[in-house]
Amino acid sequence: MRGAVAAAEFAIARMNSFIWSPFMLAVLLGTGFYFSVRTGFIQVFKLKSVLRETVGKAFRSGGAKASKGGITPFQALSTALGGTLGTGNIAGVAAAITIAGPGAVFWMWFSALFGMMTKYAEIVLAIRYRRRDARGEWLGGPMIYIGEGLRMKRLAAAYAFLGVAASFGVGNLVQANAVSAAVSDAFGVPPLYTGICLAAIVGLTVVGGIKNIASVTEKVIPFMSVLYTLSALLVILCRWHALPRAAALILSGAFTPAAPIGGFAGAAVSVAVQKGISRGIFTNEAGLGSASIAHAAAETDHPARQGLWGIFEVFFDTVVMCSVTAFAILSTDVWTSGLTGVSLTIAAFDTVLRGAGKYVIAVSLAVFAFASILAWSFYGKKCAAYLFGERCNNYYLTAFVAAAALGAITAPHLVWELSDALNGLMAVPNMIGLICLSGVVIRLTKDGLRKMRFHVKVLSIVDKKT
């Protein structure tokens, strides 16, 4: 059994080195850079306006009301954040630091800067080409804008197939595995028992469809986000004197090889770049197109307005949540102890919270991962419905719920490697769709920003007549 697992890990690791090649990373970052230039870097120069148009309006007015088969923009954001927050922010950041060094954090930020506009473009296209399914629910996402916008049905089907596969990997096995590890460390509960309980709760929730999922995520995601962020900030503030050193480690490690220290074996700059960008994409999913499936269900008056929620989503997920985790870890000395993943984050929190850190992490991770599983059940179901029709929903959800129990007892390293591979494969057809439909994104952006009175000068570096 161990030999088979080791062989699988080796094979997937080799595949990852090919998928996450410098060319692939250049395509992902280059696409985000292209949309950034063409829209006047609104994620930087108009971030205040973006926040005002998204969460500002949601909190002032309580958000829009959803029609039958749809959800509010804030519910769409909460569901999409439910699919991204959690494992990547808590365990993924820790894993990246222990594998590639503190410099990986810088490359997470770098990928987020351009990932904001990649996700913006995905959402704009998802709203533009969405359609109602047989049950009256909105159906949108990369498989729709590739199939309808580009008329490339086979490529759309390839994305849908990869979306189904990824829903079991990054959206289920990884999340269940992280939950079982955290609950085991904090409360001593055997992973199998955790997996069975998680599967039962997921099964009771997903049967209600997107309305039920969104009603859960819009309540638990804001609450747990605030709780986790405040806990991490408490650790950081209590270790404020170590913050300059932590920042120096991040900046120096981003451009120079990290030397071995303690339990950290050292890492080359290329490893920091590769792991930082891949982990950044893992946590914010910019380039994968998955979150646009949830945003396609939102009630909105313009594709560009909903796209702004994507900018906020990446900003909050990576710039805020990943950063507080990284500084909480690097402001302590435990990152060189040899610990990794959830165990490392718990150890960092415990330096200040004195034993309570494992409970904070366990509860946060359990809730975030639960929300991620819910969100990915919706993504996978929509991808499966695109391939096989609505009749496959019950079969898909049954298999998905069973996978939650299996993920709790799966080898963690194998799960992470498999998820990285699936992320990279999903990005391929999605990037083709984004690049080929970039003119549609820019045209809708010009129209939307004019109506929202952003007064942004939209640039054109290729075709001024878009």
Helices and strands as residue ranges (DSSP letters): H 2-19, H 22-38, H 42-45, H 47-51, I 52-56, H 57-61, H 73-84, H 87-87, I 88-92, H 93-100, H 103-129, E 131-132, E 138-139, H 142-144, I 145-149, H 153-168, I 169-173, H 174-187, H 191-206, H 209-238, G 240-242, H 243-255, H 269-284, H 291-295, H 303-314, I 315-322, H 323-330, G 334-336, H 341-353, H 357-388, G 390-392, H 393-407, H 412-436, H 438-451
